[in-house]
């Protein structure tokens, strides 16, 4: 009878030990995954900042005017050809 109880307690102990090892392994694996994803997040934030700077550079009025003049052969209209319209309210 005592031997049966000892075997049962030994089996419970082994199951608990295996459960503990499994849960710790899973926790470590999830922590590594979290660290990796946080690293990716930081890299994406840096890339986003660089893209914002690049976008503002591409959209600079002086750059757009230069491309219009040099590549598209555009020029500013003479002062006699400019009309200012007033906006009418509805």
GUTOR-417659 format. One record per residue (C-alpha): residue in three letters; residue number from 1; x, y, z. Coordinates in steps of 0.2 Angstrom, whole numbers, m for minus. Example, Ala and Ser with C-alpha at 12.3 -4.5 7.8 and 13.67 -1.06 7.14 Angstrom:
BEGIN
code=Ala; pos=1; u=62; v=m22; w=39
code=Ser; pos=2; u=68; v=m5; w=36
//
This chain:
BEGIN
code=Unk; pos=1; u=0; v=0; w=0
code=Unk; pos=2; u=14; v=12; w=5
code=Unk; pos=3; u=23; v=7; w=m11
code=Unk; pos=4; u=8; v=12; w=m22
code=Unk; pos=5; u=6; v=29; w=m13
code=Unk; pos=6; u=25; v=32; w=m16
code=Unk; pos=7; u=24; v=27; w=m34
code=Unk; pos=8; u=9; v=38; w=m36
code=Unk; pos=9; u=18; v=53; w=m27
code=Unk; pos=10; u=33; v=50; w=m38
code=Unk; pos=11; u=22; v=50; w=m54
code=Unk; pos=12; u=14; v=67; w=m48
code=Unk; pos=13; u=31; v=74; w=m44
code=Unk; pos=14; u=38; v=69; w=m61
code=Unk; pos=15; u=23; v=77; w=m70
code=Unk; pos=16; u=25; v=93; w=m60
code=Unk; pos=17; u=43; v=94; w=m64
code=Unk; pos=18; u=40; v=91; w=m82
code=Unk; pos=19; u=26; v=104; w=m82
code=Unk; pos=20; u=38; v=117; w=m73
code=Unk; pos=21; u=52; v=114; w=m86
code=Unk; pos=22; u=40; v=115; w=m100
code=Unk; pos=23; u=32; v=132; w=m94
code=Unk; pos=24; u=49; v=139; w=m91
code=Unk; pos=25; u=55; v=135; w=m108
code=Unk; pos=26; u=39; v=142; w=m115
code=Unk; pos=27; u=42; v=158; w=m105
code=Unk; pos=28; u=60; v=160; w=m111
code=Unk; pos=29; u=54; v=157; w=m129
code=Unk; pos=30; u=41; v=170; w=m128
code=Unk; pos=31; u=53; v=182; w=m120
code=Unk; pos=32; u=65; v=180; w=m134
code=Unk; pos=33; u=51; v=182; w=m147
code=Unk; pos=34; u=45; v=198; w=m138
code=Unk; pos=35; u=63; v=205; w=m138
code=Unk; pos=36; u=65; v=201; w=m157
code=Unk; pos=37; u=48; v=210; w=m161
code=Unk; pos=38; u=53; v=225; w=m150
code=Unk; pos=39; u=69; v=226; w=m160
code=Unk; pos=40; u=59; v=225; w=m176
code=Unk; pos=41; u=48; v=239; w=m170
code=Unk; pos=42; u=62; v=250; w=m166
code=Unk; pos=43; u=70; v=247; w=m183
code=Unk; pos=44; u=53; v=252; w=m191
code=Unk; pos=45; u=52; v=268; w=m181
code=Unk; pos=46; u=69; v=273; w=m187
code=Unk; pos=47; u=65; v=269; w=m205
code=Unk; pos=48; u=49; v=279; w=m203
code=Unk; pos=49; u=58; v=294; w=m197
code=Unk; pos=50; u=70; v=292; w=m212
code=Unk; pos=51; u=56; v=291; w=m224
code=Unk; pos=52; u=48; v=306; w=m217
code=Unk; pos=53; u=64; v=316; w=m219
code=Unk; pos=54; u=65; v=309; w=m237
code=Unk; pos=55; u=47; v=314; w=m241
code=Unk; pos=56; u=50; v=332; w=m234
code=Unk; pos=57; u=66; v=333; w=m245
code=Unk; pos=58; u=57; v=327; w=m261
code=Unk; pos=59; u=43; v=339; w=m258
code=Unk; pos=60; u=53; v=355; w=m255
code=Unk; pos=61; u=46; v=369; w=m266
code=Unk; pos=62; u=64; v=374; w=m272
code=Unk; pos=63; u=67; v=357; w=m278
code=Unk; pos=64; u=50; v=356; w=m287
code=Unk; pos=65; u=53; v=373; w=m295
code=Unk; pos=66; u=70; v=367; w=m301
code=Unk; pos=67; u=63; v=351; w=m309
code=Unk; pos=68; u=49; v=361; w=m317
code=Unk; pos=69; u=62; v=373; w=m325
code=Unk; pos=70; u=76; v=361; w=m330
code=Unk; pos=71; u=67; v=345; w=m334
code=Unk; pos=72; u=50; v=351; w=m340
code=Unk; pos=73; u=56; v=368; w=m347
code=Unk; pos=74; u=43; v=377; w=m337
code=Unk; pos=75; u=44; v=396; w=m333
code=Unk; pos=76; u=35; v=408; w=m322
code=Unk; pos=77; u=21; v=418; w=m331
code=Unk; pos=78; u=24; v=436; w=m333
code=Unk; pos=79; u=16; v=448; w=m322
code=Unk; pos=80; u=3; v=453; w=m335
code=Unk; pos=81; u=m3; v=435; w=m336
code=Unk; pos=82; u=m7; v=433; w=m318
code=Unk; pos=83; u=m24; v=435; w=m312
code=Unk; pos=84; u=m30; v=435; w=m294
code=Unk; pos=85; u=m47; v=429; w=m291
code=Unk; pos=86; u=m57; v=432; w=m275
code=Unk; pos=87; u=m66; v=418; w=m267
code=Unk; pos=88; u=m85; v=420; w=m267
code=Unk; pos=89; u=m94; v=414; w=m251
code=Unk; pos=90; u=m109; v=402; w=m254
//
